Amino acid sequence: MTHIPAQTSILIVDDDTSLRRTMAMIFERRGYVVETAANGVEAVARVRDRPFDMVLMDIRMPVLDGVQALKQIKALRPAAVVTMMTGFAIEDLMADALAEGAFALLDKPVNIDEVIALIERAQQLRQGALILIDDDEPNVHTTLQNILTQQGYRVLLARNHEEVLTQAHECAFDVLLVDLGLPAFNGLDTYLALKAKCPQAVAIVFTACPRELHDLAELARNSDAYTCLSKPLDIDCLLELVREVVGKKRYQQETGLSV
């Protein structure tokens, strides 16, 4: 039997009310958390409110078609996994959907097992990503490690500049989460030393003192840090940023294209 990670979520977008309800019922019976939208405008609003593990969207809809909705969804959440459905041979729209970053194209009537296989593939691309956390507060280590591990990520911990560089030397990682206010070497020093060794490194920096460390935060952003967050961390925001970073890196690895 397929193992479904806790709270795996699907957004079903289709203007056919009967089909939308039927699909929602089938996925809910299989243990998924399901929301629905009747058109592209509603879909964009749902995605703005929360991320989904899979958006399953019809290409041909009134108000805002699937391709235009896909563009807006990707602008909001670049790492969103969107699979398009169609009951027609609309070659131009299908090609446009793939060009805009659709994860897959499915013919109607949709095979539920095929959708589940796609969801599992998308999760496997995310799972196994390696996150390095650099913070001198044990409770931050514990909290972030537990949350990220539950999401399927592998986690390494560091408490200072030296430990980060040692960890980076021993294994490649996908994302560095680093506190700017570390003692001895601050988080920016650590990030810059890491970038010199690993140019592909991506960092999300954070600080409990945004005013005092404003200049460091600006320098971090100007040195290609992905973003700077304030403590206490908004966990939902942090998880979405990590998904974006990992999703972009996986896309680059698979396609050789930058995003």
Secondary structure, 3 states (H helix, E strand, C coil): CCCCCCCCEEEEECCCHHHHHHHHHHHHHCCCEEEEECCHHHHHHHHHHCCCCEEEEECCCCCCCHHHHHHHHHHHCCCCCEEEEECCCCHHHHHHHHHCCCCEEEECCCCHHHHHHHHHHHHHHHCCCEEEEECCCHHHHHHHHHHHHHCCCEEEEECCHHHHHHHHHHCCCCEEEEECCCCCCCHHHHHHHHHHHCCCCCEEEEECCCCCCHHHHHHHHHCCCCEEEECCCCHHHHHHHHHHHHHHHHHHHHHCCCC
